[in-house]
């Protein structure tokens, strides 16, 4: 507010200044979905780092919002300090090499997941207004291509070796979670 002119012996009250709080958060993950169930299964599925995710929409005052982030090495991403808005869209603009689209899942604030083309995935209609200050688990599942994927696990017996003990056995178990024989 500028150029407020007050005559002598008067006051100016009820001059309120409202700001939109940028305290909303959107998060999720891009991952290889080995069993094609659309959910991240720890120990089986693997996050995909380096994937670009874009958040677009308008805040509650009609101002455009456009933010971009890149997934961490475990496939997770977070948009912090997002202004309140009622119709946000998350877009994964390109398909990771060697994969095809899996199930795209809207998170805790709702919305609709889709794969509009063979190389993009999108979650639309995310509502971050009122008491809804966050939306987690906005996930982009990817199906791995026909490649071998060797996993090795190790166990030992007994479960704990005692002090001075020299007996026990290790078991090494290979397995393949990909679609091609290893």
CORMOWO-V539018 format. One record per pair of residues at least 12 apart in sequence whose C-alpha atoms are under 10 Angstrom apart, sorted by the first residue. I is the first residue (numbers start at 1). GAP is how many residues later the second one is. Records with the same first field share a line. If there is no record, write none. Layout:
I = GAP + GAP
This chain:
1 = 14 + 16
20 = 39 + 40 + 41 + 62 + 63 + 64 + 65
21 = 60 + 61 + 62 + 63
22 = 37 + 58 + 59 + 60 + 61 + 62 + 111
23 = 57 + 58 + 59 + 60 + 61 + 105 + 110 + 111
24 = 55 + 56 + 57 + 58 + 59 + 60 + 61 + 104 + 105 + 108 + 109 + 110 + 111
25 = 53 + 54 + 55 + 56 + 57 + 58 + 59 + 103 + 107 + 108 + 109 + 110 + 111
26 = 29 + 51 + 52 + 53 + 54 + 55 + 56 + 62 + 64 + 81 + 82 + 83 + 100 + 102 + 107 + 108 + 109 + 110 + 111 + 112
27 = 49 + 50 + 51 + 52 + 53 + 63 + 80 + 81 + 107 + 108 + 109 + 110 + 111 + 112
28 = 25 + 43 + 47 + 48 + 49 + 50 + 51 + 77 + 78 + 79 + 107 + 108 + 109 + 110 + 111 + 112
29 = 18 + 19 + 20 + 22 + 24 + 42 + 43 + 45 + 46 + 47 + 48 + 49 + 107 + 108 + 109 + 110 + 111 + 112
30 = 16 + 17 + 18 + 19 + 20 + 21 + 22 + 23 + 41 + 42 + 44 + 45 + 46 + 47 + 62 + 66 + 74 + 108 + 109 + 110 + 111 + 112
31 = 14 + 15 + 16 + 17 + 18 + 20 + 43 + 44 + 45 + 65 + 71 + 108 + 109 + 110 + 111 + 112 + 113
32 = 12 + 13 + 14 + 15 + 16 + 43 + 64 + 67 + 68 + 69 + 70 + 108 + 109 + 110 + 111 + 112 + 113
33 = 12 + 13 + 14 + 66 + 68 + 69 + 70 + 107 + 108 + 109 + 110 + 111
34 = 12 + 68 + 107 + 108 + 109 + 110 + 111 + 143 + 144 + 145
35 = 108 + 109 + 142 + 143
36 = 66 + 67 + 105 + 106 + 107 + 108
37 = 65 + 66 + 104
38 = 64 + 65 + 66 + 67 + 101 + 102 + 103 + 104 + 105
39 = 64 + 65 + 66 + 98 + 100 + 101 + 102
40 = 97 + 99 + 100 + 101
44 = 107 + 133
45 = 96 + 97 + 132
46 = 27 + 28 + 29 + 95 + 96
47 = 24 + 25 + 26 + 27 + 28 + 29 + 94 + 95
48 = 23 + 24 + 25 + 26 + 27 + 28 + 48 + 92 + 93 + 94
49 = 21 + 22 + 23 + 24 + 25 + 26 + 27 + 28 + 47
50 = 19 + 20 + 21 + 22 + 23 + 24 + 25 + 26 + 27 + 46
51 = 18 + 19 + 20 + 21 + 22 + 24 + 25 + 26 + 41 + 42 + 43 + 44 + 45
52 = 16 + 17 + 18 + 19 + 25 + 39 + 40 + 41 + 42 + 43 + 44
53 = 14 + 15 + 16 + 17 + 18 + 24 + 25 + 26 + 37 + 38 + 39 + 40 + 41 + 68 + 69 + 87
54 = 12 + 13 + 14 + 15 + 16 + 25 + 35 + 36 + 37 + 38 + 39 + 68
55 = 12 + 13 + 14 + 24 + 27 + 33 + 34 + 35 + 36 + 37 + 67 + 68 + 69
56 = 12 + 31 + 32 + 33 + 34 + 35 + 68
57 = 28 + 29 + 30 + 31 + 32 + 33 + 67 + 68 + 69
58 = 25 + 26 + 27 + 28 + 29 + 30 + 31
59 = 23 + 24 + 25 + 26 + 27 + 28 + 29 + 69 + 70
60 = 23 + 24 + 25 + 26 + 27 + 68 + 69
61 = 22 + 23 + 24
62 = 23
63 = 20 + 22
64 = 21
65 = 17 + 18 + 20 + 23
66 = 16 + 22 + 23
67 = 12 + 13 + 15 + 23
68 = 22 + 23
75 = 64 + 65
76 = 61 + 62 + 63
77 = 59 + 60 + 61 + 62
78 = 57 + 58 + 60
79 = 55 + 56
80 = 54
82 = 46 + 51 + 52
83 = 45 + 46 + 50
84 = 43 + 44 + 45 + 46 + 47 + 48 + 49 + 50
85 = 41 + 42 + 43 + 44 + 45 + 47 + 48
86 = 39 + 40 + 41 + 42 + 43 + 44
87 = 24 + 37 + 38 + 39 + 40 + 41 + 42
88 = 23 + 35 + 36 + 37 + 38 + 39 + 40
89 = 22 + 23 + 24 + 33 + 34 + 35 + 36 + 37 + 38
90 = 16 + 21 + 23 + 31 + 32 + 33 + 34 + 35 + 36 + 48 + 49 + 50
91 = 22 + 23 + 24 + 29 + 30 + 31 + 32 + 33 + 49
92 = 12 + 23 + 27 + 28 + 29 + 30 + 31 + 48
93 = 24 + 26 + 27 + 28 + 29
94 = 23 + 24 + 25 + 26 + 27
95 = 22 + 23 + 24 + 25 + 26 + 47
96 = 23 + 24 + 46 + 47 + 48
97 = 47 + 48
98 = 44 + 45 + 46 + 47 + 48 + 49
99 = 20 + 42 + 43 + 44 + 45 + 46 + 47
100 = 18 + 19 + 20 + 41 + 42 + 43 + 44 + 45
101 = 13 + 14 + 16 + 17 + 18 + 19 + 20 + 39 + 40 + 41 + 42 + 43
102 = 12 + 13 + 19 + 38 + 39 + 40 + 41 + 42
103 = 12 + 18 + 36 + 37 + 38 + 39 + 40
104 = 17 + 18 + 19 + 34 + 35 + 36 + 37 + 38
105 = 16 + 17 + 18 + 32 + 33 + 34 + 35 + 36
106 = 16 + 17 + 18 + 19 + 20 + 29 + 30 + 31 + 32 + 33 + 34
107 = 16 + 19 + 27 + 28 + 29 + 30 + 31 + 32
108 = 18 + 19 + 24 + 26 + 27 + 28 + 29 + 30
109 = 16 + 17 + 18 + 19 + 20 + 23 + 24 + 25 + 26 + 27 + 28 + 29
110 = 13 + 14 + 15 + 16 + 17 + 18 + 25 + 26 + 28
111 = 12 + 13 + 14 + 15 + 16 + 24 + 27
112 = 12 + 13 + 14 + 26
113 = 12 + 25 + 26 + 27
114 = 26
115 = 25
120 = 20
121 = 18 + 19 + 20 + 21
122 = 16 + 17 + 18
123 = 15 + 16 + 17
126 = 12
144 = 33 + 34 + 35
145 = 33 + 34 + 35
146 = 32 + 33 + 34 + 35
147 = 30 + 31 + 32 + 33 + 34 + 35
148 = 28 + 29 + 30 + 31 + 32 + 33 + 34
149 = 26 + 27 + 28 + 29 + 30 + 31 + 32 + 33
150 = 24 + 25 + 26 + 27 + 28 + 30 + 31 + 32
151 = 22 + 23 + 24 + 25 + 26 + 27 + 31
152 = 20 + 21 + 22 + 23 + 24
153 = 18 + 19 + 20 + 21 + 22
154 = 16 + 17 + 18 + 19 + 20
155 = 14 + 15 + 16 + 17 + 18
156 = 12 + 13 + 14 + 15 + 16
157 = 12 + 13 + 14
158 = 12
